[in-house]
Amino acid sequence: MDISKYISLLLFSFLLNSCHKTKYVKDNSSFWGIYLKEWNSSKCPKKIVYQSYAKDSKFKILIKSDSVFNIGGCENNSQRIFTPNVFYRGKINYDIRLIIDDSLEYRITGVENKTDTVFYCCESLTIMNNISSLVINGQNIDNKNAPLNIEIPTNLGKIIKK
């Protein structure tokens, strides 16, 4: 047996053995972060307001409002990342209104989410909420590339007039 085949067989055996130690971790988070994609500005937002409304109430029955998010990605002009300082738990069964710097609004409805398993190497599997699609300001958005987050194209924002 030549040395490269031997090393390949040894490596394959190691990977199979390490997968036998798989741990399942339950994470009850609704999402890990909100990504504003294609930001295209050097300005970094200072404030985000996250409001949850009763589902299908046309944003008339407010459940909760807070603005406890870390704002990241400001060194990168292509996106901004909002990470909650508090945990939102369980499936998203409500409508969401995001307000950025009191001037840009996103109304999110029709959130399709389910509990699913996410594979991380061979060591652990995380079972958590996955957001597959949503409607942002009337536009259907496929969120399958970021199932543990909410990914929003910045250009869908509605400018709030004061």
Helices and strands as residue ranges (DSSP letters): H 3-19, E 23-26, E 34-37, E 48-54, E 62-66, E 69-72, E 79-84, E 94-100, E 104-120, E 124-136, E 139-142, E 150-153, G 154-156, E 158-159
